[in-house]
């Protein structure tokens, strides 16, 4: 993966994480603000209520219970306050843990053991020590409940503790807020994903364009180099050929040597001519050769090399005569490149299989080896000009073979996976008539 694409993915991941953290932070901040405001209001109202409780009324309840005037005074004071404020309960607890008054419990609650001694013992003890305090949320009748404990004092003495209970009324608002934040986060994440996808696609196209431009530049450079070399080589070859012809007039033995020189010079001249034609990007449709004969000749030529390297060369099926739109020299060059590549990839004691079969209106050459295979990143670039994994390779053999196949209307494909060898499939259309 290209560095730009990696940066895009990292940016998208960071943006998604920031979006999620922002949503969570917003929810928790509002939840904390609601909690703080609710607790403050509860403490404030409870403190006012505690300051209005008369110690004399408390003493009257201790002595006479629900039948005394103190009970009715507390009832007249706390019941309306509980209704107006929306508190779930207001209660007064004695230092012995006995309930002096309870709005919800009414007369039956007077003198009973207070439940707050078990629900919030530490908070109740702190209030009897003269310090108003809040209890941690606890479950009360199946609902989450908050409570504050405020001491009822006179001249520094704590006569009782007022307990104010309330259940939050903002759960619905928070739930709605949570749904909205979730929706915003989902939409934002979707937008980030779409944007990242677009950037990756654009970057991918840009990289593909850069690769095509680089390949075109390499092809142009190779074409210029090939044309220059071909031009520079043809002139010396012409001189060598002329000199060999004149040398052949001297004596019979010299004639045979001169004929060999002329034959090799002609072969090199044809090779140079093919590369010069190739450099000009001209098609080779006017040429004609026998693919089967070229493969047989190449296999015969390489058998000694295969034996020397202790690699078996297995001849597969033969297609008989296979006329194609490439001359014999080009076909031999292609077969030579493919077989030598397979040989170099095969370990000692390995096997290279080469077979030519007719398929429909075409002929297919398959060359397989027992080598280590080709990694995916190498396979993607295999066949590019000047790209090679060999220490002394030029990166042109497979590329030229593919171009020759394409000029004849065929195609060359490399199939491989690591550890399973490689297979090269070259298909060419057959010529009719």
C-alpha positions, 0 to 999 in steps of 0.5 A, a space after each residue: 500500500 502506498 504511503 499516501 493511502 496509509 496516511 488516508 486510512 490513519 487520518 480516517 481512523 483518527 477522525 472516527 475515533 475523535 468523533 466517537 470520543 466527542 460524542 461520549 464526552 458530550 454525553 458524559 458532560 451533560 449527564 454530569 451537569 444534570 446530576 450536579 444541578 439536580 443534587 444542588 437543588 435537592 440540597 438547597 431545598 432540603 436545607 431550607 426545610 431543615 431550618 424550618 423544623 422546630 426541635 420542640 415539634 420533634 420532642 413532642 413527637 418523641 413523647 406523644 407520637 402521631 397523636 401530638 401536636 408536633 406530628 401535625 405541625 411537621 405534617 403541615 410543613 413537610 407534606 406540601 413541600 414534598 408535593 410542590 418540589 416533586 420529591 419522592 419522600 421527606 423524612 426525619 430520623 432520630 439519632 437512635 435510628 428511629 423515624 420521627 416523621 415520614 411523608 410517605 409512611 404517614 402515621 404508621 411510620 412514626 417510631 419505626 426503624 428507619 430504612 436509611 440506616 441500611 441504605 446510606 449508613 455513612 451519610 446518615 452518620 455524617 449528618 448526625 455529626 453536623 455535616 450535610 451530605 449526599 448519599 450515593 444513588 441507591 435503588 428504592 422501589 425499583 427506581 434509582 434514587 438520590 438522597 441528601 441528609 441535612 442535620 436539624 440543629 439548634 444552638 449547635 446541637 443536632 436534634 434530628 436529620 432531615 432526609 430528602 429523597 428524589 428520583 431524577 426526572 431527566 432520564 428521558 432527556 438524556 435518553 433522547 440526547 443519547 439517541 441524537 448523539 448516536 445518530 450524529 456519530 453514525 452519520 459522521 462516521 459514514 461521511 468519514 468512510 465515504 470521504 476516505 473511500 473517495 480519497 483512496 480511489 482517487 489516490 489509487 487512480 493517481 498511482 496507477 496513472 503514475 505507473 503508466 506514465 513511468 512505464 511509458 517513459 521506460 518504453 520510450 527510453 528503451 525504444 530510443 536505446 534499442 534503435 541506437 544500438 541496432 543502428 550502431 550494430 548493423 554497420 559493423 555487421 555489414 562490414 564483417 559480412 562483406 569481409 567474410 565474403 571476400 575471405 571466402 574466395 581464398 581457399 575451401 577451408 576459409 570458405 567454410 569458415 566464411 560461410 559460418 561467419 556470414 550465417 551468424 552475421 545474418 542471424 544477428 542482423 535479423 535479430 537486430 532488425 527485429 529489435 529495431 522494428 520492435 523499438 518503432 512499435 510496429 506490428 509483426 502481422 506479416 511474419 509467419 512461423 511454426 510455433 511447434 517447430 520453434 518449441 522443439 528446436 528450443 527444447 533440443 537446444 536446452 537439453 544439455 543445459 538442463 542436464 548440467 543443472 540437474 533439472 528434468 525437462 519434461 516435454 508435454 503434449 505437442 500440437 503438431 504444426 502450429 502456424 502463427 503470426 511470428 517468425 521462427 527466430 522470434 518464436 525461438 527467442 520467446 521459448 528460450 526466455 520462458 524455458 530459461 526463466 523456469 530453469 533458473 527458478 527450479 532447484 536442483 532435482 526439480 522439474 520443468 514441464 513444457 507443452 503446446 496444445 491447440 485450443 479452439 482457434 489458437 495454440 497455448 504454450 504452458 511452461 511450469 516449474 517447481 520453484 519457490 513461486 513468486 510473491 504477490 507484490 513481485 507478480 504484480 510488477 513482473 513483465 515491466 521493463 527493467 524490473 527484475 529480481 535477478 542479480 544479473 537480470 535486465 528485466 527485459 526478457 519477459 517484457 519482450 516476450 509479452 510484447 512479441 506475443 501481443 504483436 501477434 494477437 496473443 497474450 502472456 500470463 504468469 500464474 504463481 503463488 509462494 511455495 507452489 512454483 510458477 506457470 507461464 501461459 502463452 497463447 497465440 491465434 493460429 493462422 489459417 490457409 
